Structure formats: C-alpha cells, structure tokens
Amino acid sequence: MFCKKCGSFIEDDAKFCPKCGADQKEGQESDISLPTISAQPKYEGRVDVKKFSFIAVLLLGILTCGIYHLYFLYRTTEDYNQLADKYKEQRITSFFVAFLLSFVTCGIYMIYWIYKYMELAINIATKKGARLTVSSPAIFLIIYLFIPIFPLYLMTEANNACAEGEGA
C-alpha cells in the first residue's frame, strides 16, 4: 500500500506513514493525483514542414544510391503525420515500420503504404487549397508502378504544397 499524502510505500496495516506521519484512515481521500495519458497526440502550434527541391532530391538520391530517397520519405512521413493531427486526418504508418513490413511482405505493403502516403498528402494539400498535378492516390499509384522518376516529382510537389504556410 502507499501513503495517501506523500505516496511512499507503507505496510498494509499501518495507521500512520513512517515517512511523513500522515494518518492512513479508511475514509480519507488521497492528496496524490495521477497523471493523465492521452492516446491521441496533441497538435500544438505550427508544424515545421521542410520543402524539398525535386532536382536536389533526384540528384542526391542518385549520388547516394537511393539512401537520400529513404530520408526524403522518412522526413515527409513525419511531417504529414504532424499535419494529420492538425487537419484531423488519419495518420499513416511510420516509414521505418512500413519499410520493415515491406520486407516481410515482399514489397506488397510498400505499395499499400505509398497509396496511403499520397492519399494523406493529397488530402492535406486539398484542405490547404493547393492544386496538384495528380489529385487521386489511385492514379498516382499507377504512375508509381509504371513510370520511373515522375512519382518523385509528384511527391515533392505534394510535400511543397503541404509546406505552404506551415514554415520551413
């Protein structure tokens, strides 16, 4: 059992706390309040969304054998999840979890994740009044699967539309 005043551990049958001396009567209320835990992350203020240049992302991705593209996806996912809280949208799975699940599912989960990623980006950009080249995640997914490089342009375009007015 714990003291109703200071929270120290005391014997179950103790009438007084040995540490603070507080009476441990049955009907007495505790002075200790427990912290509340919120399951939903709270949005507080501006979201710092980094803008990316398509040419820079493309060239850095080529120079680093795709590692910079992974960073781009990681960073934009974190930004989109913060914006999802602000605009009351459903968050997407973190990039690292999606990356690991894509190994387990032989890449199938990554296709689903990319669809959800662009769906969130398009929803946020639309709420901000931005016009994108592709406004459907399904069309983006078809382009992603069959036309190399152009999806990277669409991703940077969506990211920069989401960054407008947020700070970068």
C-alpha positions in Angstrom: 0.0 0.0 0.0 1.1 3.6 -0.5 0.7 6.7 1.7 -2.3 8.8 0.8 -0.3 12.0 1.3 3.3 11.5 0.1 3.0 8.3 -1.9 5.7 6.4 0.0 5.4 2.6 0.3 3.9 1.6 3.7 2.8 -1.7 5.3 -0.8 -2.7 4.5 -1.9 -2.5 8.2 0.0 0.8 9.0 -2.1 3.6 10.6 0.5 6.3 10.0 3.0 6.9 7.3 6.6 6.3 8.7 8.0 8.9 6.3 5.5 11.9 6.6 3.4 10.9 9.6 0.1 11.3 7.8 -2.9 9.4 9.2 -4.0 6.5 6.9 -7.7 6.2 8.0 -10.0 4.3 5.7 -12.4 7.1 4.5 -9.7 9.7 3.9 -9.1 10.9 0.3 -5.6 10.8 -1.2 -3.7 14.1 -1.9 -1.8 12.4 -4.8 -3.1 12.9 -8.3 -2.2 10.5 -11.1 -1.1 11.9 -14.4 -3.5 11.5 -17.3 -2.3 9.9 -20.5 -3.7 10.9 -23.9 -3.8 8.3 -26.6 -4.1 10.9 -29.3 -1.1 13.1 -29.9 -1.8 16.8 -29.5 -1.3 19.4 -32.1 0.4 22.4 -30.7 1.1 25.4 -33.0 2.8 25.5 -36.4 4.2 22.4 -38.0 7.7 22.8 -39.4 7.4 21.2 -42.9 10.6 21.1 -44.9 10.4 22.0 -48.5 12.3 19.8 -51.0 13.6 20.6 -54.5 12.8 17.9 -57.0 16.1 18.2 -58.7 18.0 18.1 -55.4 16.1 15.0 -54.2 16.7 13.3 -57.6 20.4 14.1 -57.8 21.1 13.4 -54.1 19.2 10.1 -54.4 21.3 9.1 -57.4 24.5 10.1 -55.7 23.7 8.2 -52.5 22.3 5.1 -54.3 18.8 5.8 -53.0 19.6 6.5 -49.4 18.6 10.1 -49.7 15.2 9.0 -51.1 14.7 7.0 -47.9 15.5 10.1 -45.9 13.0 12.1 -48.0 10.3 9.5 -47.4 11.1 9.4 -43.6 11.1 13.2 -43.2 7.9 13.8 -45.2 6.1 11.0 -43.4 6.9 12.6 -40.1 5.7 16.0 -41.4 2.5 14.5 -42.8 1.7 12.8 -39.5 2.0 16.1 -37.7 -0.2 17.8 -40.3 -2.6 14.9 -40.0 -3.1 15.8 -36.3 -3.6 19.5 -37.2 -6.1 18.8 -40.0 -7.9 15.9 -38.2 -6.8 13.3 -40.8 -5.8 9.7 -40.1 -2.1 9.3 -39.6 0.0 6.8 -41.7 2.4 4.2 -40.5 5.9 5.5 -39.8 8.3 5.0 -42.7 10.6 2.6 -40.8 7.7 0.3 -39.9 6.5 0.4 -43.5 10.0 -0.3 -44.7 10.3 -3.4 -42.5 6.8 -4.6 -43.3 7.6 -4.4 -47.0 10.5 -6.8 -46.5 8.2 -9.3 -44.7 5.5 -9.0 -47.5 8.0 -8.9 -50.4 7.2 -5.3 -51.2 3.4 -5.6 -51.2 3.0 -3.5 -48.0 5.1 -0.7 -49.5 2.7 -0.4 -52.4 -0.2 0.0 -49.9 1.8 2.4 -47.8 2.7 4.6 -50.8 -1.0 4.8 -51.6 -1.9 5.9 -48.1 1.1 8.3 -48.1 -0.1 10.1 -51.2 -3.7 9.9 -50.1 -2.8 11.8 -46.9 -0.6 14.3 -48.8 -3.4 15.0 -51.3 -6.0 15.4 -48.6 -3.8 17.9 -46.7 -2.8 19.8 -49.8 -6.5 20.0 -50.9 -7.6 21.3 -47.5 -4.9 24.0 -47.9 -6.3 24.9 -51.3 -3.4 23.7 -53.4 -3.8 22.2 -56.8 -1.7 19.2 -57.6 -0.8 17.6 -61.0 -2.3 14.3 -59.8 -5.2 14.6 -57.3 -6.0 10.9 -56.9 -3.9 8.4 -54.9 -5.0 5.6 -57.3 -3.7 7.4 -60.4 -0.5 8.2 -58.5 -0.1 4.5 -57.7 -0.4 3.5 -61.3 2.2 6.1 -62.3 4.4 5.0 -59.4 4.3 1.4 -60.6 4.9 2.0 -64.3 6.8 5.3 -64.8 10.1 5.8 -63.0 11.1 9.3 -61.6 7.8 11.1 -62.3 6.3 9.9 -59.0 9.3 11.5 -57.1 8.3 14.8 -58.8 4.7 14.3 -57.7 5.8 13.5 -54.1 8.0 16.7 -53.9 5.1 18.7 -55.4 2.6 17.4 -52.8 5.1 18.0 -50.0 5.8 21.5 -51.0 2.1 22.2 -51.3 1.6 20.9 -47.8 4.6 23.1 -46.6 3.0 26.3 -47.8 2.1 28.5 -44.8 3.5 26.0 -42.3 7.1 27.2 -42.0 10.1 25.5 -43.5 
